[in-house]
């Protein structure tokens, strides 16, 4: 196993015509393991204030819910992802699910923490 290195991953999704969007993030390699400490979310416009819910697991279901924000547009973050290990072979992921935002806006999630190659 190699020494840990900084995790700094970002991904985006375009919100649909109802202002909703779902984003799934996980490593692209089976050897890569993410250990996130913070998940930050925002939306490119905020005429309508989006809400965002964060999940860790195989799907964005109630059993995998870890935190939510009423400020999913202007930006917010959670450290409740700490302690999770995300690896492509076990199929967990970190999910951001926005609702009530501006149609066509860009929802972005940034993950920070550490990563290892095993």
PAVEXMAR-658041 format. One record per residue (C-alpha): x, y, z. Coordinates in steps of 0.001 Angstrom, whole numbers, padded with zeros to 6 digits, always signed. Last residue first. Example, Ala and Ser with C-alpha at 12.3 -4.5 7.8 and 13.67 -1.06 7.14 Angstrom:
% PAVEXMAR-658041
+013670-001060+007140+012300-004500+007800
% end
This chain:
% PAVEXMAR-658041
-004074-000527-002414-003909+003059-003652-004841+005509-000916-006974+008628-000672-007346+011386+001893-009947+014039+002662-011781+016455+000398-014865+016020-001733-016415+018755-003875-020018+018562-005083-021389+020770-007865-024941+021462-009054-025134+023368-012368-028354+025272-013020-030663+024178-015844-033849+024513-013796-033173+026596-010656-033216+024551-007490-036074+022744-005737-034303+019446-005099-030620+018492-005087-029344+014965-004412-025638+014578-003655-024354+010997-003565-021162+009515-002169-020476+006028-003436-020442+002465-002271-019844-000097-004963-017644-002570-003049-015195-002758-005946-015312+001003-006613-014034+001989-003171-015371+004635-000778-014333+004416+002851-016565+006341+005219-015231+007508+008579-015845+011167+007822-018902+011659+005566-020578+013561+008399-018145+016426+007807-020761+018451+005951-020594+021440+003645-022702+024319+002401-022962+026453-000689-025282+029124-002040-027569+026650-003744-027795+023673-001375-028498+025996+001536-031303+023972+003173-028721+021301+003857-028751+017576+004410-026735+014886+006153-025868+011178+006288-028634+009353+004388-027753+005741+003443-030821+004022+004974-033027+006782+003538-031956+005929-000010-029401+007492-002357-027881+004202-003577-024860+001928-002931-023791+003898+000108-023056+007359+001449-025860+009914+001075-025919+013723+001063-029156+015722+000760-029345+019091-000987-031989+021808-000860-032129+024318-003660-032944+027989-003088-034793+029287-006169-033036+032339-007618-029850+030561-006600-027562+030031-009560-024413+027885-009989-025398+025365-007305-023336+024405-004261-022147+021368-002317-019221+020553-000029-018368+017048+001224-015764+016913+003994-013631+014147+005541-013473+011703+002650-011537+008437+002827-011276+007409-000824-009803+004068-001868-008234+003540-005309-007351-000012-006300-010742-000645-007952-010195+002412-010142-012658+005156-011101-013268+006206-007499-016840+007149-006551-019129+010141-007017-022855+010048-007800-024785+013254-008582-028563+013561-008595-030424+016613-009862-033662+018499-009305-034634+021999-010480-037905+020834-012071-036553+021201-015616-033480+019160-014665-030417+020274-012688-027144+019863-014596-024646+017711-012689-021149+018448-011441-018079+016665-010108-015140+017527-007838-012373+015504-006229-009658+016658-003831-008315+013695-001883-004837+014332-000514-002355+011418-000464-002101+008353+001742+001147+006342+001607+001255+003472-000877+000000+000000+000000
% end
